[in-house]
Amino acid sequence: QVQLVESGGGLVQAGDSLRLSCAASGRTFRRYAMGWFRQTPGKERDFVAAISWSAIATYYADSVKGRFTISIDNAKKTVYLQMNSLKPEDTAVYYCAARGLDYSDSYYIDGQDYDYWGQGTQVTVSS
């Protein structure tokens, strides 16, 4: 099994920045594709950002494009989400997800494509 542990959430004001981290441990794969999703009460979990193993490819939801940056440190098996210019509508529980890969170097935007999920970290942005 792979364990994912998120950290870095908190309460900030609109316009502030936060950096979320997600560290993977346990069973290791040759490669990972990783992503960030978020969920608010009563709504489905939404895609935020995804990154391929080599970091050569990233993809963002339109709502965060230009404000959020996903990055990966393969040596540390950690993925980051730098969130700038935060808005109240960014308030949610943020989850990281991982998919083990053998040889491909793809990213995934559908939550069903991921095998492992973290427990989530709350981000609250006040106006």
Solvent accessible surface area in square Angstrom, and as a share of the most:
residue,aa,sasa,rsa
1,Q,147,0.65
2,V,12,0.07
3,Q,88,0.39
4,L,9,0.05
5,V,87,0.50
6,E,7,0.03
7,S,59,0.38
8,G,36,0.34
9,G,30,0.29
10,G,29,0.28
11,L,131,0.65
12,V,22,0.13
13,Q,122,0.54
14,A,49,0.38
15,G,52,0.50
16,D,61,0.32
17,S,58,0.37
18,L,31,0.15
19,R,132,0.48
20,L,0,0.00
21,S,24,0.16
22,C,0,0.00
23,A,46,0.36
24,A,9,0.07
25,S,60,0.39
26,G,47,0.45
27,R,141,0.51
28,T,79,0.46
29,F,43,0.18
30,R,149,0.54
31,R,63,0.23
32,Y,2,0.01
33,A,0,0.00
34,M,2,0.01
35,G,0,0.00
36,W,0,0.00
37,F,5,0.02
38,R,32,0.12
39,Q,63,0.28
40,T,43,0.25
41,P,134,0.84
42,G,91,0.87
43,K,137,0.58
44,E,145,0.65
45,R,97,0.35
46,D,79,0.41
47,F,36,0.15
48,V,1,0.00
49,A,0,0.00
50,A,0,0.00
51,I,2,0.01
52,S,0,0.00
53,W,48,0.17
54,S,57,0.37
55,A,47,0.36
56,I,148,0.75
57,A,28,0.22
58,T,57,0.33
59,Y,92,0.35
60,Y,35,0.13
61,A,22,0.17
62,D,122,0.63
63,S,66,0.43
64,V,0,0.00
65,K,113,0.48
66,G,82,0.79
67,R,32,0.12
68,F,5,0.02
69,T,73,0.42
70,I,6,0.03
71,S,49,0.31
72,I,28,0.14
73,D,42,0.22
74,N,51,0.26
75,A,102,0.79
76,K,136,0.58
77,K,61,0.26
78,T,12,0.07
79,V,0,0.00
80,Y,31,0.12
81,L,0,0.00
82,Q,56,0.25
83,M,0,0.00
84,N,59,0.30
85,S,59,0.38
86,L,2,0.01
87,K,83,0.35
88,P,54,0.34
89,E,121,0.54
90,D,0,0.00
91,T,40,0.23
92,A,4,0.03
93,V,42,0.24
94,Y,0,0.00
95,Y,38,0.14
96,C,0,0.00
97,A,0,0.00
98,A,0,0.00
99,R,72,0.26
100,G,18,0.17
101,L,11,0.05
102,D,96,0.50
103,Y,158,0.60
104,S,53,0.34
105,D,50,0.26
106,S,44,0.28
107,Y,79,0.30
108,Y,41,0.15
109,I,81,0.41
110,D,69,0.36
111,G,23,0.22
112,Q,167,0.74
113,D,48,0.25
114,Y,13,0.05
115,D,88,0.45
116,Y,32,0.12
117,W,74,0.26
118,G,10,0.09
119,Q,113,0.50
120,G,13,0.13
121,T,19,0.11
122,Q,89,0.39
123,V,0,0.00
124,T,46,0.27
125,V,6,0.04
126,S,43,0.28
127,S,128,0.83
